[in-house]
Amino acid sequence: MADIDRTTVLKVEGMTCGHCAAHVTEELTAVDGVKNVEVILVKGGQSSVTVVSDVVLDDAALEEAIDEAGDYTLVAIERDE
């Protein structure tokens, strides 16, 4: 049986540049089960961070990764079903 990719979309405030996106990507990539991270940067608003994993990701682990990345705020977590 093949692994099923799961998509989690994080809404994050506080990112203003490519370096911010790189820090967030680096921290989220380190979370167990994460296969890919894509950031759509919205300066001055809520950026959209799509995380592809092969497991259901723990909310606390995601929030901790965002906190570790810098002075950013995780506003919402949306999951596919």
C-alpha positions in Angstrom: 0.0 0.0 0.0 1.4 3.4 -1.0 1.8 6.3 1.4 -0.8 8.9 1.2 0.4 12.5 1.2 -1.3 14.8 3.6 -1.5 18.5 3.1 -1.6 21.0 6.0 -1.9 24.7 5.3 -0.6 27.1 7.9 -1.6 30.8 8.0 1.3 32.7 9.5 1.7 36.4 10.3 4.9 38.3 10.6 7.0 37.1 7.6 8.3 40.1 5.5 10.9 38.7 3.2 12.6 35.7 1.6 14.8 35.2 4.6 11.7 34.8 6.8 10.3 32.2 4.5 13.6 30.4 4.5 13.7 30.2 8.3 10.1 28.9 8.5 10.8 26.4 5.7 14.0 25.1 7.5 12.2 24.7 10.9 9.1 23.0 9.4 11.3 20.6 7.3 12.9 19.4 10.5 9.5 18.2 11.9 9.1 14.4 11.7 7.1 13.3 8.7 7.4 16.5 6.7 8.2 15.8 3.0 7.9 19.3 1.5 7.2 22.9 2.5 6.1 25.7 0.2 5.7 29.3 1.4 3.5 31.9 -0.4 4.8 35.2 1.2 2.3 38.0 1.9 4.2 41.0 3.3 2.1 42.7 6.0 -0.5 40.0 6.0 -1.1 36.2 6.5 1.4 34.1 4.5 0.3 30.7 3.4 2.6 27.8 4.2 1.7 24.5 2.6 3.3 21.4 4.4 3.1 18.0 2.7 3.7 15.0 5.0 3.1 11.3 5.1 1.6 11.5 8.6 -0.9 13.7 10.4 1.2 16.4 11.9 0.9 17.4 15.6 -0.4 21.0 16.1 2.1 21.6 18.9 5.0 20.5 16.8 4.0 22.9 14.0 3.5 25.8 16.4 6.9 25.1 18.0 8.6 25.1 14.6 7.0 28.5 13.7 8.1 29.9 17.1 11.7 28.6 16.6 11.8 30.1 13.1 11.5 33.7 14.5 9.0 36.3 15.6 6.0 34.9 13.7 2.5 34.0 14.7 0.7 30.8 13.7 -2.9 32.1 13.1 -4.6 29.0 11.7 -4.1 25.3 10.7 -6.1 23.9 7.9 -5.9 20.2 6.9 -7.1 18.2 4.0 -9.4 15.3 4.8 
